Amino acid sequence: MGYTWPRWVFPDGFERGTGYFYYMTKYKDEKNLDIDVKLNTPATELITDDSGAVTGVVAVADDGTTYRIHSAHGVLLATGGFSANSEMLAKYDTQWGIEEGQQVKHDNSPGNTGDGIRMAEAVGAALDGMENIMMFPMGSVNDTNDVSGVGIFNGSSNLFVNTKGERFVDETASRFEICHAVFAQEVPMDFVITDNLNSGLADEDEAAIQKAIEHGSLYRGDTIAELAEAMGVEPATLEATVAQYNEACRTYHDELFGRATFADGSEIVEAPFYATPQNPVAHITIGGIVTDPDGHVLDAEGNAIPGLYAAGETVSGSCGISAFAYGRAIAKNMVNAAK
Ligand SMILES: Cc1cc2nc3c(=O)[nH]c(=O)nc-3n(C[C@H](O)[C@H](O)[C@H](O)COP(=O)(O)OP(=O)(O)OC[C@H]3O[C@@H](n4cnc5c(N)ncnc54)[C@H](O)[C@@H]3O)c2cc1C
């Protein structure tokens, strides 16, 4: 939910980003490359010559040392987006109501502060699509980068309820639609409800489950009514909601929200029952620096800025057309036309 095509890229043998560094370091060592990697030394500024060409960067290390690093071949910006920069989110947002001074929760790395975008803009780069900020509905309510030890993420089987215990959205809708629906609730948060079978917690270590419960990241009950009480929700309301959801799972007919896909066996029937509180968080940013297909950074007239390149999330549109508001409209029209 959120991209043009399903895609998943990860380094062989690793689940997360550390794998990229493993292979990068291995390659560097095997080839005996003379590359000096400076950790905790963020670039702060681009260096340009008299003609405006980019010839290096200024970077400041944790210990206060300032480096002026010159490059014969130019500079490649690969500094990600600006999900972790509330000020920039408020400046560019047009769809989520983010206000100046608001601290926006995010689930990205704390380094995603839009530095590359700001450095490029300072030397004349054009920016595009900056208002296209992707929120993600399943952020932790307690601590966005929290590892509680237990996580429920079983997209096709889950039921989302608001703080009154009522369904409020088609749970298989796009992350944009779900986030907007959450923000429209009286309290802008919700719970994922699931059961022993669908939660993936049946074989989970009890100590990890307890830790998550104590942390407020998970609620558990032997009946739906007991779960509702733990969540602070009216038991009869949650029971009625679960009954409606189970009926929709069984009949593939969701009279409330028209949800069309349910995994087989996704009824919420087997105790214990679980709820995870969640709220939308800034996830990735879609707009950014304008480049040509070869990665040259372009100015407002479409001319390449000599010596400046950009790649990845810092570039406008690298996350695919459907992440743009207009892209989603095109996709929706295509789906409607195909019906
Ligand atoms: C929780 C989460 C789940 C995701 N899941 C998926 C998925 O399933 N599939 C998918 O395709 N995409 C997914 N994405 C999106 C994907 O992670 C990003 O699109 C991708 O990581 C962008 O890669 P990048 O190299 O451009 O930037 P990043 O991976 O963000 O790396 C940028 C790096 O630059 C560093 N940096 C920033 N400023 C400076 C500076 N001034 N000087 C030096 N370094 C700096 C940052 O600290 C960071 O380490 C997910 C994103 C999140 C947050």
The ligand as an ORCA input file, in Angstrom:
! r2SCAN-3c Opt
* xyz 0 1
  C      10.015      2.240      8.482
  C      10.281      2.280      6.999
  C       9.991      1.170      6.216
  C      10.216      1.202      4.849
  N       9.908      0.105      4.106
  C      10.175      0.081      2.794
  C       9.905     -1.074      2.008
  O       9.399     -2.070      2.502
  N      10.212     -1.062      0.688
  C      10.794      0.031      0.110
  O      11.085     -0.016     -1.078
  N      11.044      1.158      0.823
  C      10.756      1.209      2.134
  N      10.996      2.353      2.860
  C      11.563      3.509      2.164
  C      13.079      3.334      2.037
  O      13.637      2.975      3.281
  C      13.718      4.633      1.560
  O      13.086      5.045      0.363
  C      15.206      4.407      1.301
  O      15.863      4.017      2.479
  C      15.854      5.689      0.811
  O      17.217      5.398      0.638
  P      18.276      6.547      0.555
  O      19.617      5.864      0.478
  O      17.920      7.525     -0.482
  O      18.161      7.339      1.945
  P      18.341      6.806      3.431
  O      18.286      5.312      3.482
  O      17.384      7.582      4.259
  O      19.836      7.225      3.778
  C      20.215      8.566      3.855
  C      21.381      8.649      4.816
  O      21.998      9.931      4.716
  C      22.337     10.370      6.025
  N      22.446     11.824      6.053
  C      21.442     12.751      6.142
  N      21.944     13.987      6.143
  C      23.294     13.857      6.037
  C      24.359     14.788      5.995
  N      24.149     16.103      6.052
  N      25.618     14.323      5.889
  C      25.869     12.987      5.809
  N      24.885     12.034      5.865
  C      23.619     12.478      5.977
  C      21.191      9.857      6.876
  O      21.583      9.808      8.240
  C      20.959      8.471      6.272
  O      21.808      7.523      6.871
  C      10.752      2.364      4.234
  C      11.041      3.484      5.010
  C      10.800      3.464      6.380
  C      11.106      4.687      7.204
*
